[in-house]
Structure formats: structure tokens, C-alpha cells
């Protein structure tokens, strides 16, 4: 009987231990992470001609879709990236097409 209880306890530890969020660092310059159903950071400033990399660090699928229609990543699966080069100065707003009602999945690129 004790071996069954021990086995059950080990299973619980493995299952619940693997569910916790792990710290994965911070995005680098010109980089936006899609994690925990949010863009991180929600706004960045880059120079004209800069390429921004969007990386899906979440388990869910996401997109990076410009409000203006300038760019659309399509589906970005977990672990994949999308890049876009901003050659025009201005403010470029974007959202996740899969979670468009989630205000945490909206962001801006300010190009100087």
C-alpha cells in the first residue's frame, strides 16, 4: 500500500512541478516576445531600417498583425519567429489576430 501512495505522490510532483512558469529572461534590443498571452514589451522604439524579431515563447499560437495592414505574420507557433523591417518613420500598432480582444496582446513599434 505504501508503494502506491509513494508512486501517486511522485506523479503529483512531476505533474504540478512541470506546470509552473519558468523565468526565461528578457527580450533583447529590437525584439518582442509573445509570452503568457501578452507582448513583452508592449512598445519599443527603433531606428528606421531596423528589423524587429517577434518570438513566440508561449504554448499558444499567436500572430503579429498590423492595424494598418502593413504586415501580418500569419500563425506563429510556439518557438517560431517572425521578422519585419521598419523602413518608414512613424508609429505602427499591432495585435494578435487570435486574441484580438485581449488588450495585453496589442503593441506598438515607434520608428524614429
DRENKOL-748061 format. One record per residue: residue number from 1; x, y, z of N, C-alpha, C, O, CB in turn; residue in three letters. Coordinates in nm, 2 decimals. Glycine has a CB too. Layout:
N
+-----+--------+--------+--------+--------+--------+--------+--------+--------+--------+--------+--------+--------+--------+--------+--------+-----+
|   i |   n.px |   n.py |   n.pz |  ca.px |  ca.py |  ca.pz |   c.px |   c.py |   c.pz |   o.px |   o.py |   o.pz |  cb.px |  cb.py |  cb.pz |  aa |
+-----+--------+--------+--------+--------+--------+--------+--------+--------+--------+--------+--------+--------+--------+--------+--------+-----+
| NUM |      X |      Y |      Z |      X |      Y |      Z |      X |      Y |      Z |      X |      Y |      Z |      X |      Y |      Z | Ala |
...
+-----+--------+--------+--------+--------+--------+--------+--------+--------+--------+--------+--------+--------+--------+--------+--------+-----+
// end
This chain:
112
+-----+--------+--------+--------+--------+--------+--------+--------+--------+--------+--------+--------+--------+--------+--------+--------+-----+
|   i |   n.px |   n.py |   n.pz |  ca.px |  ca.py |  ca.pz |   c.px |   c.py |   c.pz |   o.px |   o.py |   o.pz |  cb.px |  cb.py |  cb.pz |  aa |
+-----+--------+--------+--------+--------+--------+--------+--------+--------+--------+--------+--------+--------+--------+--------+--------+-----+
|   1 |   0.08 |  -0.12 |   0.00 |   0.00 |   0.00 |   0.00 |   0.09 |   0.13 |   0.00 |   0.06 |   0.22 |  -0.07 |  -0.09 |   0.00 |   0.12 | Unk |
|   2 |   0.19 |   0.13 |   0.08 |   0.28 |   0.24 |   0.08 |   0.34 |   0.27 |  -0.05 |   0.36 |   0.39 |  -0.08 |   0.39 |   0.23 |   0.19 | Unk |
|   3 |   0.38 |   0.17 |  -0.13 |   0.44 |   0.20 |  -0.26 |   0.34 |   0.26 |  -0.35 |   0.39 |   0.35 |  -0.44 |   0.49 |   0.06 |  -0.32 | Unk |
|   4 |   0.21 |   0.24 |  -0.35 |   0.11 |   0.30 |  -0.43 |   0.10 |   0.45 |  -0.39 |   0.09 |   0.54 |  -0.48 |  -0.02 |   0.23 |  -0.42 | Unk |
|   5 |   0.11 |   0.48 |  -0.26 |   0.10 |   0.62 |  -0.22 |   0.22 |   0.69 |  -0.26 |   0.21 |   0.81 |  -0.30 |   0.08 |   0.62 |  -0.06 | Unk |
|   6 |   0.34 |   0.63 |  -0.25 |   0.46 |   0.70 |  -0.29 |   0.46 |   0.72 |  -0.44 |   0.49 |   0.83 |  -0.49 |   0.58 |   0.61 |  -0.26 | Unk |
|   7 |   0.41 |   0.62 |  -0.52 |   0.40 |   0.64 |  -0.66 |   0.31 |   0.76 |  -0.70 |   0.34 |   0.84 |  -0.79 |   0.36 |   0.51 |  -0.73 | Unk |
|   8 |   0.20 |   0.76 |  -0.63 |   0.10 |   0.87 |  -0.66 |   0.16 |   1.01 |  -0.62 |   0.14 |   1.10 |  -0.70 |  -0.03 |   0.84 |  -0.57 | Unk |
|   9 |   0.23 |   1.01 |  -0.51 |   0.30 |   1.14 |  -0.47 |   0.40 |   1.18 |  -0.58 |   0.41 |   1.30 |  -0.61 |   0.36 |   1.12 |  -0.34 | Unk |
|  10 |   0.48 |   1.09 |  -0.63 |   0.58 |   1.12 |  -0.73 |   0.51 |   1.18 |  -0.86 |   0.55 |   1.27 |  -0.92 |   0.66 |   1.00 |  -0.77 | Unk |
|  11 |   0.40 |   1.11 |  -0.90 |   0.32 |   1.16 |  -1.01 |   0.27 |   1.30 |  -0.99 |   0.28 |   1.38 |  -1.08 |   0.20 |   1.06 |  -1.04 | Unk |
|  12 |   0.22 |   1.33 |  -0.88 |   0.17 |   1.47 |  -0.85 |   0.28 |   1.57 |  -0.85 |   0.26 |   1.68 |  -0.91 |   0.10 |   1.47 |  -0.71 | Unk |
|  13 |   0.39 |   1.54 |  -0.80 |   0.51 |   1.63 |  -0.80 |   0.55 |   1.66 |  -0.94 |   0.58 |   1.77 |  -0.98 |   0.63 |   1.57 |  -0.72 | Unk |
|  14 |   0.56 |   1.55 |  -1.03 |   0.60 |   1.57 |  -1.17 |   0.50 |   1.66 |  -1.24 |   0.54 |   1.75 |  -1.31 |   0.62 |   1.43 |  -1.23 | Unk |
|  15 |   0.37 |   1.63 |  -1.23 |   0.27 |   1.70 |  -1.30 |   0.26 |   1.84 |  -1.26 |   0.27 |   1.93 |  -1.34 |   0.13 |   1.63 |  -1.28 | Unk |
|  16 |   0.25 |   1.87 |  -1.13 |   0.24 |   2.01 |  -1.08 |   0.37 |   2.08 |  -1.09 |   0.37 |   2.21 |  -1.11 |   0.19 |   2.01 |  -0.94 | Unk |
|  17 |   0.48 |   2.02 |  -1.08 |   0.61 |   2.08 |  -1.09 |   0.63 |   2.13 |  -1.24 |   0.70 |   2.23 |  -1.26 |   0.72 |   1.99 |  -1.05 | Unk |
|  18 |   0.58 |   2.06 |  -1.34 |   0.60 |   2.10 |  -1.47 |   0.51 |   2.21 |  -1.52 |   0.52 |   2.26 |  -1.63 |   0.59 |   1.98 |  -1.56 | Unk |
|  19 |   0.41 |   2.24 |  -1.44 |   0.31 |   2.34 |  -1.48 |   0.35 |   2.48 |  -1.45 |   0.28 |   2.58 |  -1.49 |   0.18 |   2.31 |  -1.42 | Unk |
|  20 |   0.45 |   2.50 |  -1.36 |   0.48 |   2.64 |  -1.32 |   0.55 |   2.71 |  -1.43 |   0.62 |   2.65 |  -1.52 |   0.57 |   2.63 |  -1.20 | Unk |
|  21 |   0.54 |   2.85 |  -1.43 |   0.61 |   2.93 |  -1.52 |   0.75 |   2.94 |  -1.49 |   0.79 |   2.94 |  -1.37 |   0.55 |   3.07 |  -1.52 | Unk |
|  22 |   0.84 |   2.94 |  -1.59 |   0.98 |   2.95 |  -1.56 |   1.03 |   3.08 |  -1.61 |   0.98 |   3.13 |  -1.72 |   1.06 |   2.83 |  -1.62 | Unk |
|  23 |   1.12 |   3.14 |  -1.55 |   1.18 |   3.26 |  -1.59 |   1.27 |   3.23 |  -1.71 |   1.36 |   3.15 |  -1.71 |   1.27 |   3.33 |  -1.48 | Unk |
|  24 |   1.25 |   3.31 |  -1.82 |   1.32 |   3.28 |  -1.94 |   1.40 |   3.41 |  -1.99 |   1.44 |   3.41 |  -2.10 |   1.22 |   3.24 |  -2.05 | Unk |
|  25 |   1.42 |   3.50 |  -1.90 |   1.50 |   3.62 |  -1.93 |   1.41 |   3.73 |  -1.99 |   1.29 |   3.74 |  -1.96 |   1.60 |   3.58 |  -2.03 | Unk |
|  26 |   1.48 |   3.82 |  -2.06 |   1.41 |   3.94 |  -2.12 |   1.44 |   3.95 |  -2.27 |   1.55 |   3.90 |  -2.31 |   1.45 |   4.07 |  -2.04 | Unk |
|  27 |   1.35 |   4.01 |  -2.34 |   1.38 |   4.03 |  -2.48 |   1.51 |   4.12 |  -2.50 |   1.53 |   4.21 |  -2.42 |   1.26 |   4.09 |  -2.56 | Unk |
|  28 |   1.58 |   4.10 |  -2.61 |   1.69 |   4.18 |  -2.64 |   1.64 |   4.31 |  -2.72 |   1.52 |   4.32 |  -2.74 |   1.79 |   4.11 |  -2.73 | Unk |
|  29 |   1.74 |   4.39 |  -2.76 |   1.70 |   4.51 |  -2.84 |   1.63 |   4.46 |  -2.97 |   1.67 |   4.36 |  -3.03 |   1.83 |   4.59 |  -2.88 | Unk |
|  30 |   1.54 |   4.54 |  -3.01 |   1.46 |   4.51 |  -3.14 |   1.39 |   4.37 |  -3.14 |   1.38 |   4.31 |  -3.24 |   1.55 |   4.52 |  -3.26 | Unk |
|  31 |   1.35 |   4.33 |  -3.02 |   1.29 |   4.20 |  -3.00 |   1.16 |   4.21 |  -2.92 |   1.16 |   4.28 |  -2.82 |   1.39 |   4.10 |  -2.94 | Unk |
|  32 |   1.06 |   4.14 |  -2.96 |   0.93 |   4.14 |  -2.88 |   0.90 |   3.99 |  -2.86 |   0.90 |   3.91 |  -2.96 |   0.82 |   4.21 |  -2.96 | Unk |
|  33 |   0.87 |   3.95 |  -2.74 |   0.83 |   3.81 |  -2.71 |   0.68 |   3.81 |  -2.69 |   0.62 |   3.90 |  -2.64 |   0.90 |   3.76 |  -2.58 | Unk |
|  34 |   0.62 |   3.70 |  -2.74 |   0.48 |   3.67 |  -2.72 |   0.48 |   3.56 |  -2.61 |   0.52 |   3.44 |  -2.64 |   0.41 |   3.62 |  -2.85 | Unk |
|  35 |   0.45 |   3.60 |  -2.49 |   0.45 |   3.50 |  -2.38 |   0.34 |   3.53 |  -2.28 |   0.30 |   3.64 |  -2.25 |   0.59 |   3.51 |  -2.31 | Unk |
|  36 |   0.29 |   3.42 |  -2.23 |   0.18 |   3.43 |  -2.13 |   0.06 |   3.51 |  -2.18 |   0.00 |   3.59 |  -2.11 |   0.23 |   3.49 |  -2.00 | Unk |
|  37 |   0.03 |   3.50 |  -2.31 |  -0.07 |   3.57 |  -2.38 |  -0.06 |   3.72 |  -2.37 |  -0.16 |   3.79 |  -2.34 |  -0.21 |   3.53 |  -2.32 | Unk |
|  38 |   0.06 |   3.77 |  -2.39 |   0.09 |   3.91 |  -2.38 |   0.22 |   3.94 |  -2.47 |   0.30 |   3.85 |  -2.49 |   0.12 |   3.96 |  -2.24 | Unk |
|  39 |   0.23 |   4.06 |  -2.52 |   0.35 |   4.10 |  -2.59 |   0.44 |   4.16 |  -2.48 |   0.40 |   4.24 |  -2.40 |   0.32 |   4.21 |  -2.70 | Unk |
|  40 |   0.57 |   4.13 |  -2.49 |   0.67 |   4.18 |  -2.40 |   0.79 |   4.22 |  -2.47 |   0.86 |   4.14 |  -2.53 |   0.71 |   4.06 |  -2.30 | Unk |
|  41 |   0.82 |   4.36 |  -2.48 |   0.74 |   4.46 |  -2.42 |   0.63 |   4.50 |  -2.51 |   0.62 |   4.45 |  -2.62 |   0.83 |   4.59 |  -2.39 | Unk |
|  42 |   0.53 |   4.58 |  -2.46 |   0.42 |   4.62 |  -2.54 |   0.46 |   4.73 |  -2.64 |   0.38 |   4.76 |  -2.74 |   0.30 |   4.67 |  -2.45 | Unk |
|  43 |   0.56 |   4.81 |  -2.61 |   0.61 |   4.91 |  -2.70 |   0.76 |   4.92 |  -2.71 |   0.83 |   4.91 |  -2.60 |   0.55 |   5.05 |  -2.66 | Unk |
|  44 |   0.82 |   4.93 |  -2.83 |   0.96 |   4.95 |  -2.84 |   0.98 |   5.07 |  -2.94 |   0.90 |   5.10 |  -3.02 |   1.03 |   4.82 |  -2.88 | Unk |
|  45 |   1.10 |   5.13 |  -2.93 |   1.14 |   5.23 |  -3.02 |   1.27 |   5.18 |  -3.09 |   1.36 |   5.13 |  -3.03 |   1.17 |   5.37 |  -2.95 | Unk |
|  46 |   1.26 |   5.20 |  -3.23 |   1.37 |   5.15 |  -3.31 |   1.41 |   5.26 |  -3.41 |   1.33 |   5.35 |  -3.44 |   1.34 |   5.02 |  -3.38 | Unk |
|  47 |   1.53 |   5.25 |  -3.47 |   1.56 |   5.34 |  -3.58 |   1.51 |   5.29 |  -3.71 |   1.49 |   5.17 |  -3.73 |   1.72 |   5.36 |  -3.59 | Unk |
|  48 |   1.48 |   5.39 |  -3.80 |   1.44 |   5.35 |  -3.93 |   1.54 |   5.25 |  -4.00 |   1.66 |   5.27 |  -3.99 |   1.42 |   5.48 |  -4.02 | Unk |
|  49 |   1.49 |   5.15 |  -4.06 |   1.57 |   5.05 |  -4.12 |   1.60 |   4.93 |  -4.03 |   1.67 |   4.84 |  -4.07 |   1.70 |   5.11 |  -4.16 | Unk |
|  50 |   1.55 |   4.94 |  -3.91 |   1.57 |   4.83 |  -3.81 |   1.47 |   4.71 |  -3.84 |   1.36 |   4.73 |  -3.88 |   1.55 |   4.88 |  -3.67 | Unk |
|  51 |   1.52 |   4.59 |  -3.81 |   1.44 |   4.47 |  -3.82 |   1.40 |   4.43 |  -3.68 |   1.49 |   4.42 |  -3.59 |   1.52 |   4.36 |  -3.89 | Unk |
|  52 |   1.28 |   4.41 |  -3.66 |   1.22 |   4.36 |  -3.53 |   1.19 |   4.22 |  -3.54 |   1.13 |   4.17 |  -3.64 |   1.10 |   4.45 |  -3.48 | Unk |
|  53 |   1.23 |   4.14 |  -3.44 |   1.20 |   4.00 |  -3.43 |   1.10 |   3.97 |  -3.32 |   1.11 |   4.01 |  -3.21 |   1.33 |   3.92 |  -3.40 | Unk |
|  54 |   0.99 |   3.91 |  -3.36 |   0.88 |   3.87 |  -3.27 |   0.90 |   3.72 |  -3.25 |   0.89 |   3.64 |  -3.35 |   0.74 |   3.90 |  -3.33 | Unk |
|  55 |   0.91 |   3.67 |  -3.13 |   0.93 |   3.53 |  -3.09 |   0.82 |   3.48 |  -3.00 |   0.79 |   3.54 |  -2.90 |   1.07 |   3.51 |  -3.02 | Unk |
|  56 |   0.76 |   3.37 |  -3.04 |   0.65 |   3.31 |  -2.97 |   0.71 |   3.22 |  -2.86 |   0.76 |   3.11 |  -2.89 |   0.56 |   3.23 |  -3.06 | Unk |
|  57 |   0.71 |   3.27 |  -2.73 |   0.76 |   3.20 |  -2.62 |   0.65 |   3.13 |  -2.54 |   0.67 |   3.08 |  -2.43 |   0.84 |   3.29 |  -2.53 | Unk |
|  58 |   0.53 |   3.14 |  -2.60 |   0.41 |   3.09 |  -2.53 |   0.38 |   2.95 |  -2.59 |   0.43 |   2.90 |  -2.68 |   0.29 |   3.18 |  -2.55 | Unk |
|  59 |   0.28 |   2.88 |  -2.52 |   0.24 |   2.75 |  -2.57 |   0.13 |   2.76 |  -2.68 |   0.10 |   2.67 |  -2.75 |   0.19 |   2.66 |  -2.46 | Unk |
|  60 |   0.06 |   2.88 |  -2.68 |  -0.05 |   2.90 |  -2.77 |   0.01 |   2.96 |  -2.90 |   0.11 |   3.02 |  -2.90 |  -0.16 |   2.99 |  -2.71 | Unk |
|  61 |  -0.07 |   2.94 |  -3.01 |  -0.04 |   3.01 |  -3.14 |  -0.07 |   3.16 |  -3.13 |  -0.17 |   3.19 |  -3.06 |  -0.11 |   2.94 |  -3.26 | Unk |
|  62 |   0.01 |   3.24 |  -3.19 |  -0.02 |   3.38 |  -3.20 |   0.01 |   3.44 |  -3.34 |   0.06 |   3.37 |  -3.42 |   0.07 |   3.46 |  -3.09 | Unk |
|  63 |  -0.02 |   3.57 |  -3.35 |   0.01 |   3.64 |  -3.48 |   0.06 |   3.78 |  -3.44 |   0.03 |   3.82 |  -3.33 |  -0.11 |   3.64 |  -3.58 | Unk |
|  64 |   0.12 |   3.84 |  -3.53 |   0.16 |   3.98 |  -3.52 |   0.10 |   4.05 |  -3.64 |   0.15 |   4.03 |  -3.75 |   0.32 |   4.01 |  -3.51 | Unk |
|  65 |  -0.01 |   4.12 |  -3.62 |  -0.09 |   4.18 |  -3.73 |  -0.10 |   4.33 |  -3.72 |  -0.15 |   4.38 |  -3.62 |  -0.23 |   4.11 |  -3.74 | Unk |
|  66 |  -0.05 |   4.40 |  -3.81 |  -0.05 |   4.55 |  -3.81 |  -0.19 |   4.60 |  -3.83 |  -0.27 |   4.55 |  -3.91 |   0.04 |   4.61 |  -3.92 | Unk |
|  67 |  -0.23 |   4.70 |  -3.75 |  -0.36 |   4.76 |  -3.76 |  -0.38 |   4.81 |  -3.90 |  -0.49 |   4.81 |  -3.96 |  -0.38 |   4.87 |  -3.66 | Unk |
|  68 |  -0.27 |   4.87 |  -3.96 |  -0.28 |   4.93 |  -4.09 |  -0.27 |   4.83 |  -4.21 |  -0.30 |   4.87 |  -4.32 |  -0.17 |   5.03 |  -4.11 | Unk |
|  69 |  -0.25 |   4.70 |  -4.18 |  -0.23 |   4.60 |  -4.28 |  -0.09 |   4.59 |  -4.34 |  -0.07 |   4.52 |  -4.43 |  -0.33 |   4.63 |  -4.39 | Unk |
|  70 |   0.00 |   4.67 |  -4.29 |   0.14 |   4.68 |  -4.34 |   0.21 |   4.54 |  -4.33 |   0.29 |   4.50 |  -4.42 |   0.22 |   4.78 |  -4.26 | Unk |
|  71 |   0.18 |   4.46 |  -4.22 |   0.24 |   4.33 |  -4.21 |   0.15 |   4.24 |  -4.13 |   0.06 |   4.28 |  -4.06 |   0.38 |   4.34 |  -4.13 | Unk |
|  72 |   0.16 |   4.11 |  -4.16 |   0.08 |   4.01 |  -4.09 |   0.17 |   3.88 |  -4.09 |   0.20 |   3.82 |  -4.20 |  -0.05 |   3.98 |  -4.17 | Unk |
|  73 |   0.20 |   3.84 |  -3.98 |   0.29 |   3.72 |  -3.96 |   0.22 |   3.59 |  -4.00 |   0.29 |   3.49 |  -4.03 |   0.34 |   3.71 |  -3.82 | Unk |
|  74 |   0.09 |   3.59 |  -4.00 |   0.02 |   3.46 |  -4.00 |   0.04 |   3.39 |  -3.87 |   0.08 |   3.45 |  -3.77 |   0.07 |   3.37 |  -4.12 | Unk |
|  75 |   0.01 |   3.26 |  -3.86 |   0.02 |   3.18 |  -3.74 |   0.17 |   3.17 |  -3.70 |   0.25 |   3.12 |  -3.78 |  -0.04 |   3.04 |  -3.75 | Unk |
|  76 |   0.21 |   3.21 |  -3.58 |   0.34 |   3.18 |  -3.53 |   0.33 |   3.08 |  -3.42 |   0.27 |   3.10 |  -3.31 |   0.41 |   3.32 |  -3.47 | Unk |
|  77 |   0.37 |   2.96 |  -3.45 |   0.37 |   2.85 |  -3.35 |   0.47 |   2.87 |  -3.24 |   0.57 |   2.94 |  -3.26 |   0.39 |   2.71 |  -3.42 | Unk |
|  78 |   0.45 |   2.80 |  -3.13 |   0.54 |   2.81 |  -3.02 |   0.69 |   2.78 |  -3.06 |   0.71 |   2.68 |  -3.13 |   0.50 |   2.71 |  -2.91 | Unk |
|  79 |   0.78 |   2.87 |  -3.02 |   0.92 |   2.86 |  -3.06 |   0.96 |   2.92 |  -3.19 |   1.08 |   2.93 |  -3.22 |   0.95 |   2.71 |  -3.06 | Unk |
|  80 |   0.86 |   2.96 |  -3.27 |   0.89 |   3.02 |  -3.40 |   0.90 |   3.17 |  -3.39 |   0.86 |   3.23 |  -3.29 |   0.79 |   2.98 |  -3.50 | Unk |
|  81 |   0.95 |   3.23 |  -3.50 |   0.97 |   3.38 |  -3.50 |   0.91 |   3.44 |  -3.63 |   0.89 |   3.37 |  -3.73 |   1.12 |   3.42 |  -3.49 | Unk |
|  82 |   0.89 |   3.57 |  -3.62 |   0.85 |   3.65 |  -3.74 |   0.94 |   3.78 |  -3.73 |   0.95 |   3.83 |  -3.63 |   0.70 |   3.68 |  -3.74 | Unk |
|  83 |   0.99 |   3.82 |  -3.85 |   1.07 |   3.94 |  -3.85 |   1.01 |   4.04 |  -3.95 |   0.95 |   4.00 |  -4.05 |   1.22 |   3.91 |  -3.89 | Unk |
|  84 |   1.02 |   4.17 |  -3.92 |   0.98 |   4.27 |  -4.01 |   1.07 |   4.39 |  -4.00 |   1.11 |   4.43 |  -3.89 |   0.83 |   4.31 |  -3.98 | Unk |
|  85 |   1.11 |   4.44 |  -4.12 |   1.20 |   4.56 |  -4.12 |   1.12 |   4.69 |  -4.14 |   1.04 |   4.70 |  -4.23 |   1.30 |   4.55 |  -4.24 | Unk |
|  86 |   1.14 |   4.78 |  -4.05 |   1.06 |   4.91 |  -4.05 |   1.15 |   5.01 |  -4.12 |   1.24 |   5.07 |  -4.06 |   1.02 |   4.95 |  -3.90 | Unk |
|  87 |   1.11 |   5.05 |  -4.24 |   1.19 |   5.14 |  -4.32 |   1.13 |   5.28 |  -4.32 |   1.19 |   5.38 |  -4.37 |   1.20 |   5.10 |  -4.46 | Unk |
|  88 |   1.01 |   5.30 |  -4.26 |   0.94 |   5.43 |  -4.26 |   0.92 |   5.47 |  -4.12 |   0.89 |   5.39 |  -4.03 |   0.81 |   5.42 |  -4.33 | Unk |
|  89 |   0.95 |   5.60 |  -4.09 |   0.93 |   5.66 |  -3.96 |   0.78 |   5.66 |  -3.93 |   0.70 |   5.69 |  -4.02 |   1.00 |   5.80 |  -3.94 | Unk |
|  90 |   0.75 |   5.65 |  -3.80 |   0.61 |   5.66 |  -3.76 |   0.58 |   5.56 |  -3.64 |   0.67 |   5.50 |  -3.59 |   0.52 |   5.63 |  -3.87 | Unk |
|  91 |   0.45 |   5.56 |  -3.61 |   0.40 |   5.47 |  -3.50 |   0.33 |   5.36 |  -3.57 |   0.23 |   5.38 |  -3.65 |   0.32 |   5.54 |  -3.40 | Unk |
|  92 |   0.36 |   5.23 |  -3.54 |   0.30 |   5.12 |  -3.60 |   0.24 |   5.03 |  -3.49 |   0.31 |   4.97 |  -3.41 |   0.40 |   5.04 |  -3.69 | Unk |
|  93 |   0.11 |   5.02 |  -3.49 |   0.03 |   4.94 |  -3.39 |   0.00 |   4.81 |  -3.45 |  -0.03 |   4.79 |  -3.56 |  -0.10 |   5.02 |  -3.35 | Unk |
|  94 |   0.00 |   4.71 |  -3.36 |  -0.03 |   4.57 |  -3.40 |  -0.10 |   4.50 |  -3.29 |  -0.11 |   4.54 |  -3.17 |   0.11 |   4.50 |  -3.43 | Unk |
|  95 |  -0.15 |   4.38 |  -3.32 |  -0.22 |   4.30 |  -3.23 |  -0.21 |   4.15 |  -3.27 |  -0.16 |   4.12 |  -3.37 |  -0.37 |   4.34 |  -3.22 | Unk |
|  96 |  -0.25 |   4.06 |  -3.18 |  -0.26 |   3.92 |  -3.21 |  -0.40 |   3.89 |  -3.27 |  -0.50 |   3.91 |  -3.20 |  -0.23 |   3.83 |  -3.08 | Unk |
|  97 |  -0.40 |   3.84 |  -3.39 |  -0.52 |   3.81 |  -3.46 |  -0.60 |   3.70 |  -3.39 |  -0.73 |   3.70 |  -3.40 |  -0.50 |   3.77 |  -3.61 | Unk |
|  98 |  -0.54 |   3.61 |  -3.32 |  -0.60 |   3.50 |  -3.25 |  -0.67 |   3.55 |  -3.11 |  -0.76 |   3.48 |  -3.07 |  -0.51 |   3.39 |  -3.22 | Unk |
|  99 |  -0.62 |   3.66 |  -3.06 |  -0.66 |   3.70 |  -2.93 |  -0.69 |   3.86 |  -2.93 |  -0.64 |   3.93 |  -2.85 |  -0.56 |   3.67 |  -2.81 | Unk |
| 100 |  -0.75 |   3.90 |  -3.04 |  -0.77 |   4.05 |  -3.06 |  -0.84 |   4.12 |  -2.95 |  -0.82 |   4.24 |  -2.94 |  -0.84 |   4.07 |  -3.19 | Unk |
| 101 |  -0.92 |   4.06 |  -2.87 |  -0.99 |   4.13 |  -2.77 |  -0.91 |   4.14 |  -2.64 |  -0.95 |   4.21 |  -2.55 |  -1.12 |   4.06 |  -2.73 | Unk |
| 102 |  -0.79 |   4.08 |  -2.64 |  -0.70 |   4.08 |  -2.52 |  -0.61 |   4.20 |  -2.53 |  -0.53 |   4.21 |  -2.62 |  -0.62 |   3.95 |  -2.51 | Unk |
| 103 |  -0.63 |   4.30 |  -2.44 |  -0.55 |   4.42 |  -2.45 |  -0.41 |   4.40 |  -2.42 |  -0.32 |   4.48 |  -2.46 |  -0.61 |   4.53 |  -2.35 | Unk |
| 104 |  -0.37 |   4.29 |  -2.36 |  -0.23 |   4.26 |  -2.34 |  -0.16 |   4.21 |  -2.47 |  -0.04 |   4.20 |  -2.48 |  -0.22 |   4.15 |  -2.23 | Unk |
| 105 |  -0.24 |   4.18 |  -2.57 |  -0.18 |   4.13 |  -2.69 |  -0.20 |   4.24 |  -2.80 |  -0.24 |   4.21 |  -2.91 |  -0.25 |   4.00 |  -2.74 | Unk |
| 106 |  -0.17 |   4.36 |  -2.76 |  -0.16 |   4.48 |  -2.85 |  -0.03 |   4.55 |  -2.82 |   0.01 |   4.56 |  -2.71 |  -0.29 |   4.57 |  -2.84 | Unk |
| 107 |   0.03 |   4.60 |  -2.93 |   0.16 |   4.67 |  -2.90 |   0.18 |   4.77 |  -3.01 |   0.10 |   4.80 |  -3.09 |   0.27 |   4.57 |  -2.91 | Unk |
| 108 |   0.30 |   4.84 |  -2.99 |   0.34 |   4.95 |  -3.08 |   0.49 |   4.94 |  -3.11 |   0.57 |   4.92 |  -3.02 |   0.29 |   5.08 |  -3.03 | Unk |
| 109 |   0.53 |   4.98 |  -3.23 |   0.66 |   5.00 |  -3.27 |   0.67 |   5.14 |  -3.31 |   0.60 |   5.19 |  -3.40 |   0.71 |   4.90 |  -3.39 | Unk |
| 110 |   0.76 |   5.22 |  -3.24 |   0.78 |   5.36 |  -3.27 |   0.92 |   5.37 |  -3.35 |   1.02 |   5.33 |  -3.30 |   0.79 |   5.45 |  -3.14 | Unk |
| 111 |   0.91 |   5.41 |  -3.47 |   1.02 |   5.42 |  -3.56 |   1.07 |   5.56 |  -3.58 |   0.99 |   5.65 |  -3.62 |   0.99 |   5.35 |  -3.70 | Unk |
| 112 |   1.19 |   5.59 |  -3.54 |   1.25 |   5.72 |  -3.54 |   1.34 |   5.74 |  -3.66 |   1.40 |   5.85 |  -3.68 |   1.33 |   5.76 |  -3.41 | Unk |
+-----+--------+--------+--------+--------+--------+--------+--------+--------+--------+--------+--------+--------+--------+--------+--------+-----+
// end
